[in-house]
Amino acid sequence: MNELETIEAPLLARLAALGISVEIHRHPPLHTVSESQALRGDMPGAHIKNLFLRDKKRNKWLVTVPEDAAIDLKALRHVIGATGNLSFGNSELLVECLGVEPGSVTPFAVINDPDGAVTMVLARGVLAPGLVNAHPLHNQATAAIANGDLLRFLEDCGHPPQIIDLP
């Protein structure tokens, strides 16, 4: 088993245990939405971006939105119930809380947060198409999963998402 397979193995095992099918598309490392757009061709489903955020009281959120969404952090803080301004969590905090590196942030990372330190937030627009495309804990593949199965996975991991309309 190579390093990437080792990273994604717990995720794929959890999905299999839940009876959730996932289609894995392998590709070179992707770090940005624009890199993803250039490479993916006509892969169906919602394509996302993920924001790892914190507030002044050290509350943490993983916010998943459609890839083309413009995010106003000042408005978003009111929607998700943050205290004070939101800022991006640094890479050390990201690895500590969700076990993924920058560029590999994904809603699947809640599998690495069994204590629920991070609140999962999904923009409603992510769930509109039938499929959601997300990294499987690393940025050298994309996992396509049915939107209802993503919700079931998040709930099974103890992270039922706060579903929001973007401000």
Summary of the structure (lengths in Angstrom):
residues: 167
radius of gyration: 14.9
end to end distance: 43.5
largest distance: 44.8
contacts: 529
relative contact order: 0.23
helix: 35%
strand: 25%
